[in-house]
Amino acid sequence: MNKKLLTVLVIALIATALKLPSYDAEESDKQTELDTQRIVISNDKADKHQEITNEELEDLTLIAESEGITLEEAIERFGWQSDFVRVANDLEEIYPDTFTGATFNENRGAWFGFKGEIPKAAIDLVNQLPGHSEIVGRIGYSESELEKERDIIHDKVYQLDNIVDVSSHYDIGNGVILVELQLIDSLSPHERKQIMEKLMQIQPKSKSISVEYELVERLESGNDNDI
């Protein structure tokens, strides 16, 4: 986790590309409710102005200017992000094998995931945050497992013939590995079909993780977890 995430956020907002792992709420909701464990903590009335350093205040001022909002609004929406990073770092350190990851969204708040049951200590840590947080347990994978699956699939795809380049990244919230491929231009429709058939045979070992393949004309850099 980046301990200077507020500074990164300022740069990201100006560049219109937030450097955080992506999280799609609609996709996450597709997980079976009977299997997952959800805890929602709402401390929206808590004071988000506490312990904001001068450096963070400068960052928030830049965010307010780039977003066209007041400093008060910037503090309300982003002022507790350093607290979020601290809690996420603690959870990653305490539960390296079961912590799935964490995301922050200005509208949805904080999201934390665990491979298995949600630890009691994790609930206590998240409850320290002065905003809306959701903790999801029994997801079925940790971030380290997701990274490993991505790396294995990426290498297998890259070794296929007629591949120009490959980019692979994952979505922490739903356990999907997205693999984008650029093929050589001279391939016939039949040859492209054969490659897609080979891709369908390259699947994650974990049943909790899935993979999606997409053919693109040109690859572009994207998320922090790209390779």
HELIX and SHEET records of a PDB file:
HELIX    1   1 LEU A    5  ILE A   14  1                                  10    
HELIX    2   2 ALA A   25  SER A   28  1                                   4    
HELIX    3   3 ASN A   54  GLU A   67  1                                  14    
HELIX    4   4 LEU A   71  PHE A   78  1                                   8    
HELIX    5   5 GLN A   81  ILE A   94  1                                  14    
HELIX    6   6 LYS A  120  VAL A  126  1                                   7    
HELIX    7   7 GLU A  143  TYR A  158  1                                  16    
HELIX    8   8 PRO A  189  MET A  200  1                                  12    
SHEET    1   A 4 GLN A  37  SER A  42  0                                        
SHEET    2   A 4 HIS A 132  GLY A 137 -1                                        
SHEET    3   A 4 GLY A 109  PHE A 114  1                                        
SHEET    4   A 4 PHE A  99  ASN A 105 -1                                        
SHEET    1   B 3 ILE A 163  ASP A 171  0                                        
SHEET    2   B 3 VAL A 176  LEU A 183 -1                                        
SHEET    3   B 3 SER A 210  LEU A 215  1                                        
END                                                                             
